[in-house]
């Protein structure tokens, strides 16, 4: 959480915190590893966003501005990265970038501390809960492409050798999720979830049975963020009829996307401006015709204003011993710094948003 100088909560991004994707990219490059936990391409999240609101899809995917990530979303991303390294470590005991090293690298390179610590708290509890895990990892972050350009990046592909309650031996997709609480709709909803069905669909279309063995289904591996973390695994069987229906539905949604793109018309789904996570991140923009400012430009301007304030403070401190009154330039510099920050908030053309709920890119069934 970011605070202003007067102690009130600031709605501006913390200038000392860097975007998580940037930090993770640098860490994996440092260890000469392929990035784990990245975007899948044309996956379910883009379809889900379009179904929620074509205009939100346009801002997020066509214009390329996702907005500032919510803490819950960054926590989920950190947890996913720890989990990918956890199972990769099971295969390679000499892995240089293990979860412990990754945690320290994130903390030392500007990632949001709250997200890192929360993600680690849940991962640490997970590793102890499943100390004797029945999942044998076969591949982490396996990327595959199906028909019509649909793609998928699988969190984990694993084999179960010993029968478990409700789980027969065989090959499974394992999808990691985090959630604040376990409710009936959360646990049951995965059986008709577009992401889960899409993963099975792409598996079949990419003929991954030949590489990993016959697919039994998906294990939705849910980690709870309760005070004492809880864990639940939900089994979704791979049913041919369900996958066929989902594939036909996506053809219609893809055609609707192409129509919007061809006509450059992206209607606002106003029935979804308020959802289970609160207000849409574009709510203020859509309800007041407020111009959107690119997030990166805004963050850079805020950092510049913050650096100016620090320079002013340092100059003032150095002059304290030379004069009993502050130099006249202090006031002028402070005014300039304040104006710069104000211009960064209200000025600029383009896209991006800073306010409102930031959970729009989260799945509807869980927080990540």
Buried (B, 14 or more C-beta within 10 A) or exposed (E): EBEEEEEEEBEBBBBEBBBBBEBBEBBBEEEEBEBBBBEBBBBBBBBBBBBBBBBBBBBBBBBEBBBBBBBBBBBBBBBBBBBBBBBBBBEEEEBEBBBEBBBEBBBEBBBBEBBBBBBBBBBBBBBEEBEEBBBBBBBBBBBBBBEEEBBBBBBBBBBBEEEBEEBEEBBBBBBBBBBEEBEEEBBEBBBEBBBBBBBBBBBBBBEBEEBBBEBBBBBBBBBBBEEEBBBBBBBBEBEEEBBEEBBEBBEEBBEEBEEBEEEEEBEBBEEEBEBEBEBBBBBBBBEEEBEBBBBEBBBEBBBBBBEBBEEBEEBBEEBEEEEEEBEEEBEEBBEEBEEBBEEBBEEBEEBBBBBBBBBBBBBBBBBB
